Amino acid sequence: MGIGIFQMRKNNGFTAPEFLFIVFMIIVITIVLIYSYNKYTKKLKEEPKPIIIKLWNVCEQYHQQTGVWITDLDRLLEQIEVEREFLDRWELQIIDNPPQKIMAISTKKMELGKGIRIIYDIRTKKWSEVKSGDRNQETGVRRQKSGDRNQETGVRRKKCPIKFSFISAVHLV
């Protein structure tokens, strides 16, 4: 016979409070794991932003000094300190001349996978992220998902505003 909260009864299994406690603990652990994973992935996606800003600053300084826009990444990277590991995980690109956007594309060595694009729009000074499956690799045009628009009217469907929470997790179990 066991001692403590989880005493097994002969042929009866766990009591309802014991079972609910176990379910509650599983839910709490799941929520903590999801939160930790989301925090980790956000941190990985923030990695190229300081490098992109440094690239833009060097590019802008060069233009102010010479009147010419430099878009040669090798020359730009020589002027800023970038770790080799970073360049193994991210491929950098400058779009257009004069530069309109600077983009970092994750490589297969990146923990989150290949093809995630972190884009800095120089004109608007805003960041955007494009996942690997969202754009055509050759044209850069966003792929339309089959459920995005009503086929007859062309009106874009709104996404469901329901978010994962503790209450919805309890209802799932």
Secondary structure, DSSP 4 states (H G I P E B T S, - for coil): ---STTPPBTTTB--HHHHHHHHHHHHHHHHHHHHHHHHHHHHHHHTHHHHHHHHHHHHHHHHHHHSS----HHHHHHHS---HHHHHHEEEEEETTTT-EEEEEE-TTSTT-TT-EEEEETTTTEEEEE-TTSB-TTT-PBPPPTTTB-TTT-PBPPPP-----HHHHHHH-
